[in-house]
Amino acid sequence: MPVSRGARTAALLALAFGLGACGSLPPTAPRAPWFETEPDLAAKAERISADTLARVDPAGLLLYHAWDPLTDPLNQLRSHDLADAPAWQGYLLAAVAFEEAVSGADRDAEIRRLAGGLGRFYEVTGVRGLFGRSMIADYAGPRLEWMVDEAARPTRFWMQGPTGAWWRNGLAKAHLTLACFGCAMPLMLERRGDLGLEPGTRRALLDVLLPAVHHLASSGFRIRDWDGRFTEFGDLSPQGLNGFNMVCVLSLLASAAPYDPVLAALYEDKLEKWGPAVAWSLGALGDVMRAVGHAWIGKPSYSDLQCLALAAASVFLQEERAAAVDPLRRGLAGLWPAVRGERNAPFTLCCAAFVDGGAAARALEEVLQDLRDFPVAKPIPEHERVATRAVQPLANRPPSSNYWKSSPYSRVRLPVGEPTGRSYAGQDFLLVYWMGRYLGLVPAR
């Protein structure tokens, strides 16, 4: 494949900034926990799972950022004011599936309920295959005071769909990728014989997954919103040499391929054509990140990196041909040195399992420390953030809807203030714990 202008630019940037000048791992700050910790991973998983599943609304949507107590009707409505609902729904859905595969516990009802929550988006948006950033599937009343309108935010606002229910538009590519990841994992685990799905549950998963992938593919791998326009952050097209986009699309196509011959043919075509670009572009990105220093630029975002890691893991778990995934493995091997010191748990699991387990050993120890330090509950007190040049262990960091998507160079300024009446769910812990257990990288306790 000829080298694109974007590839040449990346190479020039790497040279301009002195490739390798900042290649050493960033320093790590000492631990300074400011919340309750529970080192027993199994006990913590049980408590976090109960709390997180209790936040799922009657339509099956996870309210990952909730006003407490959720039993209050006004708090329940206000807790739908979310920006990333499909993504963290996908996290929870995949976590529950990995839990069943590891523990043998029957989680079919939870899988079906969460898949149904994603499926409700199609009814609310009025477009089969289109998620929103959030929705209130059973509310068709007047606009609530916290619902941002089109005048205030033209590309991401609350609107009413054809049923009268409210939803927030402007879906981003990571939302789509991770929602489909959540649907793909139970289906993959069933194909591997690691869990069994009831026919209705399998159908619910496919009724979400296949329309979503078709909707994206029909628009040249760009997310088309309810009005026919492309969303602001929904471009998953190759863009010349965009390894992130390619890996995300390959994960979507790999997930749908066993169930749809049209998408299977598209997957085979892109897997072959994009392989060299994936390998080269991810390696070049790693060179630039190490040369410039990730803490200085924050790009690619930490959220993009966790999404890339899970998309890549999805491909590795579903593609049995070693030669077909070798370009992806080489690309991640080139990117991994720029990420390995940043305690990005999904990226570490992916690289430890599928890229280079030996090189990931130290990073795995850090992930295990962060899992043991992970808060049992995630209340949101009044607090200030301090940017640092040292990587912060999770125990030092500000509360987050998903710790793996937040900056590892940010810490809380102590002491923290009063409670705000809000809290986050723990789907980020649950996915890394149960996926890590499945991959043999995280101990039970």
C-alpha positions as CSV (number, residue, x, y, z in Angstrom):
1,M,0.0,0.0,0.0
2,P,1.5,3.4,-0.9
3,V,2.3,5.7,2.0
4,S,-0.2,8.5,2.4
5,R,0.4,12.2,3.1
6,G,-0.8,11.5,6.7
7,A,1.8,8.8,7.1
8,R,4.5,11.0,5.8
9,T,3.4,13.8,8.1
10,A,3.6,11.5,11.1
11,A,7.0,10.4,10.2
12,L,8.2,14.0,9.8
13,L,6.7,14.9,13.2
14,A,8.6,12.0,14.8
15,L,11.9,13.2,13.3
16,A,11.2,16.8,14.2
17,F,10.6,16.1,17.8
18,G,13.6,13.9,18.1
19,L,12.4,10.3,18.0
20,G,13.2,8.4,21.2
21,A,14.1,11.5,23.2
22,C,11.2,10.9,25.6
23,G,11.1,7.2,25.2
24,S,11.5,6.3,28.8
25,L,8.5,5.5,31.0
26,P,6.9,8.5,32.8
27,P,7.5,8.7,36.5
28,T,4.8,7.3,38.8
29,A,3.5,9.2,41.9
30,P,3.2,7.5,45.3
31,R,-0.2,6.2,46.2
32,A,-2.3,8.5,48.4
33,P,-5.9,7.0,48.6
34,W,-8.6,9.4,49.4
35,F,-11.6,7.0,49.4
36,E,-12.5,3.6,50.8
37,T,-10.6,0.7,49.2
38,E,-11.2,-3.0,49.3
39,P,-8.3,-5.2,48.2
40,D,-10.4,-8.4,47.9
41,L,-11.3,-8.3,44.2
42,A,-14.1,-10.9,44.4
43,A,-15.8,-9.2,47.3
44,K,-15.5,-5.8,45.6
45,A,-16.9,-7.2,42.3
46,E,-19.9,-8.5,44.0
47,R,-20.7,-5.2,45.7
48,I,-20.0,-3.1,42.6
49,S,-22.1,-5.4,40.4
50,A,-25.1,-5.1,42.8
51,D,-24.8,-1.3,42.8
52,T,-24.3,-1.0,39.1
53,L,-27.1,-3.2,38.0
54,A,-29.4,-1.4,40.5
55,R,-28.9,1.7,38.3
56,V,-30.4,0.2,35.2
57,D,-33.6,2.0,34.4
58,P,-36.9,0.3,33.5
59,A,-36.0,0.5,29.7
60,G,-32.7,-1.3,30.3
61,L,-30.4,1.7,30.2
62,L,-27.5,2.0,32.7
63,L,-27.6,5.3,34.5
64,Y,-23.9,5.4,35.1
65,H,-24.0,9.0,36.5
66,A,-26.8,9.1,39.0
67,W,-28.4,11.5,41.4
68,D,-29.0,9.8,44.7
69,P,-31.3,8.3,45.7
70,L,-32.5,7.0,42.4
71,T,-35.8,6.0,44.0
72,D,-36.8,9.7,43.8
73,P,-38.7,10.2,40.5
74,L,-37.0,13.5,39.8
75,N,-33.6,12.1,40.5
76,Q,-34.4,9.2,38.2
77,L,-35.3,11.6,35.3
78,R,-32.3,13.8,35.9
79,S,-29.9,10.8,36.0
80,H,-30.6,10.4,32.3
81,D,-28.6,13.5,31.6
82,L,-25.7,11.4,30.1
83,A,-23.2,11.9,27.3
84,D,-21.8,8.4,26.8
85,A,-24.6,5.9,27.6
86,P,-24.1,3.4,24.7
87,A,-20.4,3.1,25.5
88,W,-20.7,2.3,29.2
89,Q,-23.7,0.1,28.5
90,G,-21.4,-1.9,26.2
91,Y,-18.9,-2.1,29.1
92,L,-21.5,-3.5,31.4
93,L,-23.0,-5.9,28.9
94,A,-19.6,-7.4,28.1
95,A,-18.7,-7.6,31.8
96,V,-21.8,-9.6,32.6
97,A,-21.0,-12.0,29.7
98,F,-17.4,-12.5,30.8
99,E,-18.7,-13.1,34.3
100,E,-20.9,-15.9,33.2
101,A,-18.1,-17.5,31.1
102,V,-15.8,-17.4,34.1
103,S,-18.1,-18.2,37.0
104,G,-20.7,-20.4,35.3
105,A,-23.5,-18.2,36.9
106,D,-26.5,-17.8,34.7
107,R,-26.6,-14.2,33.7
108,D,-28.8,-14.6,30.6
109,A,-31.6,-12.4,32.0
110,E,-29.1,-9.5,32.6
111,I,-27.6,-9.9,29.2
112,R,-31.0,-9.8,27.5
113,R,-32.1,-6.8,29.6
114,L,-29.0,-4.8,28.7
115,A,-29.2,-5.7,25.1
116,G,-32.9,-4.6,25.1
117,G,-31.8,-1.3,26.6
118,L,-29.6,-0.7,23.6
119,G,-32.3,-1.9,21.2
120,R,-34.8,0.7,22.7
121,F,-32.6,3.4,21.1
122,Y,-33.8,2.4,17.7
123,E,-37.4,2.9,18.7
124,V,-36.7,6.2,20.3
125,T,-34.4,7.7,17.6
126,G,-36.7,6.4,14.8
127,V,-33.7,5.0,12.9
128,R,-32.9,1.3,13.0
129,G,-29.2,1.1,13.8
130,L,-28.8,4.5,15.3
131,F,-28.0,5.0,19.0
132,G,-28.2,8.2,20.9
133,R,-25.9,9.6,23.6
134,S,-28.8,9.0,26.0
135,M,-32.5,8.6,26.1
136,I,-35.5,8.5,28.4
137,A,-37.5,5.8,26.7
138,D,-40.6,6.2,28.8
139,Y,-40.9,10.0,29.1
140,A,-42.7,12.1,26.5
141,G,-43.5,15.1,28.7
142,P,-42.2,18.7,28.3
143,R,-38.5,19.5,27.9
144,L,-36.9,19.5,31.3
145,E,-34.7,22.3,32.5
146,W,-31.4,20.4,32.2
147,M,-32.1,19.2,28.6
148,V,-29.7,21.2,26.4
149,D,-31.4,22.4,23.3
150,E,-30.2,22.9,19.7
151,A,-29.6,26.6,20.1
152,A,-27.2,25.9,23.0
153,R,-25.4,22.9,21.4
154,P,-26.3,22.4,17.7
155,T,-24.6,19.1,17.3
156,R,-25.5,17.3,20.5
157,F,-28.9,18.2,22.0
158,W,-32.0,16.7,23.5
159,M,-34.9,16.2,21.1
160,Q,-38.1,14.1,20.9
161,G,-38.2,11.2,18.5
162,P,-41.2,9.8,16.6
163,T,-42.7,8.2,19.7
164,G,-42.4,11.4,21.7
165,A,-39.7,10.0,23.9
166,W,-36.6,12.2,24.5
167,W,-33.1,11.4,23.4
168,R,-29.8,13.1,23.0
169,N,-28.3,13.0,19.5
170,G,-24.8,13.3,18.1
171,L,-23.4,9.8,18.6
172,A,-19.6,9.5,18.6
173,K,-17.6,6.7,17.0
174,A,-16.4,5.3,20.4
175,H,-20.0,5.1,21.6
176,L,-20.9,2.9,18.6
177,T,-17.8,0.8,18.8
178,L,-18.2,0.0,22.5
179,A,-22.0,-0.6,22.3
180,C,-21.3,-3.2,19.6
181,F,-18.4,-4.6,21.6
182,G,-20.9,-5.2,24.4
183,C,-23.2,-7.2,22.1
184,A,-20.3,-9.0,20.4
185,M,-18.8,-10.5,23.5
186,P,-21.7,-12.7,24.6
187,L,-22.1,-13.9,21.0
188,M,-18.4,-14.7,20.8
189,L,-18.4,-16.5,24.1
190,E,-21.3,-18.6,22.9
191,R,-19.5,-19.5,19.7
192,R,-16.5,-20.6,21.8
193,G,-18.7,-22.7,24.0
194,D,-18.0,-20.7,27.1
195,L,-21.6,-19.8,27.8
196,G,-25.1,-20.5,26.5
197,L,-27.6,-18.0,25.4
198,E,-31.3,-18.4,25.3
199,P,-32.7,-18.0,21.7
200,G,-34.5,-14.7,22.8
201,T,-31.3,-13.3,24.2
202,R,-29.3,-14.2,21.1
203,R,-31.9,-12.6,19.0
204,A,-31.9,-9.4,21.1
205,L,-28.1,-9.1,20.7
206,L,-28.3,-9.6,17.0
207,D,-31.2,-7.2,16.6
208,V,-28.9,-4.5,18.1
209,L,-25.6,-5.5,16.5
210,L,-26.5,-6.1,12.8
211,P,-28.6,-3.0,12.2
212,A,-25.9,-0.8,13.8
213,V,-23.1,-2.3,11.6
214,H,-25.3,-2.0,8.5
215,H,-26.2,1.6,9.3
216,L,-22.5,2.5,9.6
217,A,-21.4,0.6,6.5
218,S,-24.2,2.1,4.3
219,S,-22.8,5.5,4.9
220,G,-19.1,4.9,4.1
221,F,-18.3,4.2,7.8
222,R,-19.6,7.5,9.0
223,I,-22.4,7.7,11.5
224,R,-25.5,9.3,9.9
225,D,-27.8,11.0,12.4
226,W,-31.6,11.1,12.5
227,D,-31.7,14.0,10.0
228,G,-29.4,12.4,7.4
229,R,-26.4,14.5,8.4
230,F,-23.2,13.0,9.7
231,T,-22.5,13.4,13.4
232,E,-19.7,15.6,14.6
233,F,-17.6,12.8,16.0
234,G,-18.8,9.9,14.0
235,D,-16.3,9.5,11.2
236,L,-14.9,6.0,11.2
237,S,-13.8,6.0,7.6
238,P,-10.1,5.1,6.8
239,Q,-9.3,8.8,6.2
240,G,-6.2,7.8,4.3
241,L,-4.3,6.2,7.1
242,N,-6.3,6.2,10.4
243,G,-5.4,3.0,12.2
244,F,-7.8,3.8,15.1
245,N,-10.8,4.0,12.7
246,M,-9.7,0.9,10.8
247,V,-9.4,-1.2,14.0
248,C,-12.8,0.0,15.2
249,V,-14.5,-0.9,11.9
250,L,-12.8,-4.3,11.7
251,S,-14.1,-5.1,15.2
252,L,-17.6,-4.2,14.1
253,L,-17.4,-6.2,11.0
254,A,-15.8,-9.2,12.7
255,S,-18.6,-9.2,15.2
256,A,-21.3,-9.2,12.5
257,A,-19.6,-11.5,10.0
258,P,-20.7,-14.9,11.5
259,Y,-24.3,-13.9,11.1
260,D,-24.5,-11.8,7.9
261,P,-22.9,-12.8,4.6
262,V,-22.8,-9.3,3.2
263,L,-21.0,-8.0,6.2
264,A,-18.8,-11.1,6.2
265,A,-17.6,-10.3,2.7
266,L,-17.0,-6.7,3.6
267,Y,-14.9,-7.9,6.6
268,E,-12.7,-10.1,4.5
269,D,-12.1,-7.3,2.0
270,K,-11.2,-4.7,4.7
271,L,-9.1,-7.1,6.7
272,E,-6.9,-7.8,3.7
273,K,-6.7,-4.2,2.4
274,W,-6.2,-2.4,5.7
275,G,-3.7,-4.7,7.3
276,P,-0.5,-2.9,6.2
277,A,-2.0,0.5,7.1
278,V,-3.0,-0.6,10.5
279,A,0.5,-1.9,11.3
280,W,2.3,1.2,10.0
281,S,-0.1,3.8,11.3
282,L,-0.3,2.5,14.9
283,G,3.5,2.1,15.0
284,A,4.0,5.6,13.7
285,L,1.6,7.0,16.2
286,G,3.5,5.3,19.0
287,D,6.7,6.9,17.7
288,V,5.2,10.4,17.7
289,M,3.7,9.9,21.2
290,R,7.0,8.9,22.7
291,A,8.9,11.7,20.9
292,V,6.5,14.4,22.0
293,G,5.4,13.1,25.4
294,H,1.8,12.0,25.8
295,A,1.4,14.1,29.0
296,W,2.1,17.2,27.0
297,I,-0.5,16.8,24.3
298,G,-3.0,14.3,25.6
299,K,-3.7,13.1,22.1
300,P,-4.8,10.6,21.1
301,S,-7.2,10.9,24.1
302,Y,-7.0,8.4,26.8
303,S,-10.6,7.5,26.0
304,D,-9.7,6.7,22.4
305,L,-6.9,4.4,23.6
306,Q,-9.2,2.3,25.8
307,C,-11.6,2.1,23.0
308,L,-8.9,1.1,20.5
309,A,-7.7,-1.6,23.0
310,L,-11.2,-3.2,23.3
311,A,-11.8,-3.0,19.6
312,A,-8.5,-4.8,19.0
313,A,-9.2,-7.4,21.7
314,S,-12.6,-8.0,20.0
315,V,-10.8,-8.8,16.7
316,F,-8.2,-11.0,18.4
317,L,-10.9,-12.9,20.2
318,Q,-13.0,-13.5,17.1
319,E,-10.4,-14.0,14.3
320,E,-8.7,-17.4,14.5
321,R,-6.3,-16.9,11.6
322,A,-3.0,-15.8,13.1
323,A,-1.8,-14.3,9.8
324,A,-4.9,-12.2,9.4
325,V,-4.3,-10.4,12.7
326,D,-0.5,-10.2,12.5
327,P,-0.7,-6.6,11.2
328,L,-2.8,-5.6,14.1
329,R,-0.4,-7.3,16.5
330,R,2.6,-5.5,15.0
331,G,0.8,-2.1,15.1
332,L,-0.1,-2.5,18.8
333,A,3.5,-3.6,19.5
334,G,4.6,-0.3,18.1
335,L,2.0,1.7,20.0
336,W,2.4,-0.2,23.3
337,P,5.7,1.4,24.4
338,A,4.0,4.8,24.4
339,V,1.1,3.6,26.6
340,R,2.6,1.0,28.9
341,G,3.4,3.4,31.7
342,E,0.0,5.0,31.8
343,R,-1.9,2.3,33.7
344,N,-4.5,2.0,31.0
345,A,-6.1,-1.2,32.1
346,P,-7.9,-2.3,28.8
347,F,-4.8,-1.5,26.8
348,T,-2.6,-3.5,29.2
349,L,-5.0,-6.5,29.1
350,C,-5.1,-6.5,25.3
351,C,-1.3,-6.3,24.9
352,A,-0.6,-8.8,27.7
353,A,-3.0,-11.3,26.1
354,F,-2.4,-10.9,22.4
355,V,0.7,-8.9,21.8
356,D,3.6,-9.4,24.2
357,G,2.8,-10.9,27.6
358,G,6.4,-10.7,28.8
359,A,6.7,-6.9,28.2
360,A,3.4,-6.3,29.8
361,A,4.3,-8.0,33.1
362,R,5.1,-4.8,35.1
363,A,2.1,-2.9,33.6
364,L,-0.1,-5.8,34.7
365,E,1.1,-5.4,38.3
366,E,0.1,-1.8,38.2
367,V,-3.3,-2.7,36.8
368,L,-3.8,-5.1,39.7
369,Q,-2.8,-2.5,42.2
370,D,-5.4,-0.1,40.7
371,L,-8.1,-2.8,40.7
372,R,-7.4,-3.4,44.4
373,D,-7.5,0.3,45.0
374,F,-10.6,0.8,43.0
375,P,-13.3,2.5,45.1
376,V,-16.1,0.3,46.3
377,A,-18.5,3.2,45.7
378,K,-17.9,6.2,43.5
379,P,-19.5,9.2,45.1
380,I,-18.6,12.6,43.6
381,P,-17.6,15.1,46.2
382,E,-16.7,18.7,45.5
383,H,-13.1,18.5,44.4
384,E,-10.4,20.2,42.4
385,R,-8.1,18.5,39.8
386,V,-4.4,19.1,39.6
387,A,-2.5,18.3,36.3
388,T,0.9,16.6,36.9
389,R,3.7,15.2,34.8
390,A,3.8,12.0,36.9
391,V,1.4,9.1,36.3
392,Q,-1.1,8.9,39.1
393,P,-2.2,5.6,40.6
394,L,-5.9,5.2,40.5
395,A,-6.1,5.9,44.2
396,N,-4.9,9.4,43.7
397,R,-7.2,10.4,40.8
398,P,-10.4,12.4,40.6
399,P,-13.7,10.5,40.4
400,S,-14.6,9.4,36.9
401,S,-17.5,7.8,35.0
402,N,-14.8,5.5,33.6
403,Y,-11.3,5.6,35.1
404,W,-9.7,4.0,32.0
405,K,-10.8,6.9,29.8
406,S,-9.6,9.6,32.1
407,S,-6.2,11.2,32.2
408,P,-3.6,9.3,34.3
409,Y,-1.8,12.6,34.8
410,S,-4.5,14.1,36.9
411,R,-4.9,13.9,40.7
412,V,-7.3,15.2,43.3
413,R,-6.3,18.2,45.4
414,L,-6.8,17.2,49.0
415,P,-8.9,17.6,51.1
416,V,-12.0,17.0,49.0
417,G,-15.2,18.9,49.8
418,E,-18.8,18.1,50.6
419,P,-20.9,15.4,48.8
420,T,-22.8,16.6,45.7
421,G,-25.5,14.0,45.9
422,R,-24.2,12.3,42.7
423,S,-22.3,9.1,42.1
424,Y,-20.9,7.0,39.3
425,A,-21.4,3.3,38.5
426,G,-18.6,0.7,38.4
427,Q,-18.9,-0.8,34.9
428,D,-15.2,0.1,34.3
429,F,-14.1,-2.1,37.2
430,L,-16.4,-4.9,36.2
431,L,-15.3,-5.2,32.6
432,V,-11.5,-5.2,33.4
433,Y,-12.0,-7.6,36.3
434,W,-14.1,-10.2,34.5
435,M,-12.4,-9.8,31.1
436,G,-9.0,-10.1,32.9
437,R,-10.3,-13.2,34.7
438,Y,-11.4,-14.7,31.4
439,L,-8.0,-14.0,29.8
440,G,-6.2,-15.5,32.8
441,L,-4.5,-12.2,33.7
442,V,-6.4,-11.1,36.8
443,P,-6.7,-13.3,39.9
444,A,-10.1,-14.1,41.6
445,R,-9.1,-12.2,44.7
